């Protein structure tokens, strides 16, 4: 991982961890604008880290719900429809 990626990912992790305390689940957008004004390269890497971390959270949440449903004998959650096929 490059120096810029490490900086951006560390900041992304800290921002996402702080959003509940700040009461703003889109605070990362404000941080992104601050970074864009200072360094478009760092902003791009930061936003990539944000998207990856948010996607991982969604995937983990889905996994947790599916496992809970299996253990409880309830209906597993439905995965989103596959939009990559164009239909």
N, C-alpha and C positions, 0 to 999 in steps of 0.2 A: 504494500500500500504506500502510495507516495505521501510526502509531507503534507501536501494540500488536502488529500483525501483523509488523512488522519485528523487534521485540524477540523475539517468540515464534519466528519463523522462524530468526533468528540462533542462538537457544538450541537449537532443534531440530537444526539442522545440527551445532552443536558437540557436543551430546549423542550424536547418532548416530555422529559421527566418533570419539568417545571410548569407545564401548561395547566395541570389541575390546580396547583396552588395559585396560579395567576387567574384562573377562571376563564380561560380563553383557549379553546381547542384549535384555533387557527393562528395562534401567536407566531408560529414558525413563519407565516407569510410576512409578518412585520420584520422579523429578523432577516429574512431573505431580501427584503427591500433595503435594509441597512447594508447588508453585504454587497448587494448589487451596486450601490453607490460607491463602495470602496474597492471592490474586486469582483468583477463579473466571473472570473475563474473560480474563486472560492464560493460564490453564490451558487453557481451551477453544481459544484460538487456537494455543497450543503443540501440543495434541493433533491439531488439524487439520493443522498443518505436519508433524508426525510421520507421520500417515497418508498424506499426499500424498507425502512424501519416500520412505517405505517402498514405496508403490505404484510410484513412478517407478523405484526400484531393481529391483523385480521385473520391470517392463516392460522396462527396459534389459537385465537379465539374459536375459530371453526373446529379445529382439532379438539379443543377442550369440550365444546358442546357435543360433538359427535361421540366422544368417549363417555361423557356423562349420560347421554341418551342410551348408549349401549349398556352401561352399568345399571341404569334405572329401568331399562326395558321400555323406554319411551321412543318416540319418533325422532330419528336423527335429523339434523338441520339439512336443508337443501342447499347445495352449492349453487352459486350464481350460474345462470345460463351461459354457455360458451358462445361468446360473441365473435370469436375469431373466424368462424366459418362464413360470416357475412349474411347469415339468415336469422 
